[in-house]
């Protein structure tokens, strides 16, 4: 069985690498060094722009917090007792009652308060322990060893 020798077509780059001239080698190494020198510059500029964005966002956050404090102050001043009394007298023409009457009512007081939990007084640890859990309700009838 006869085989024919394989003919290789060498590309220009492969041929250049096999027999590099000094000027080509210096030019390629200078380009590699130049690109490597640009990498820290690019990273530094990215870090600088990111830092500028962070400072801008922190300034916006501080501005929004200042606006929030101003609004909280406005709400507090609107809810003050002196302002409410003044508005009732001047704008609504209300006056304090001349006499106070107390009435007794023969109806039971409402059983449960319908307030959100944030307005209710905090439960003590003893009340929390005495409240039964769902597991105690489901399996409370089982005798425990």
Secondary structure, DSSP 8 states (H G I E B T S, - for coil): -----------HHHHHHHT--HHHHHHHHHHHHHHHHHHHHHHHHHHHHHHHHHHHHHHHHHHHHHHHHHHHHHHHHHT-HHHHHHHHHHTS-----SS-------S---SS----GGGS----HHHHHHS--HHHHHHTTS---
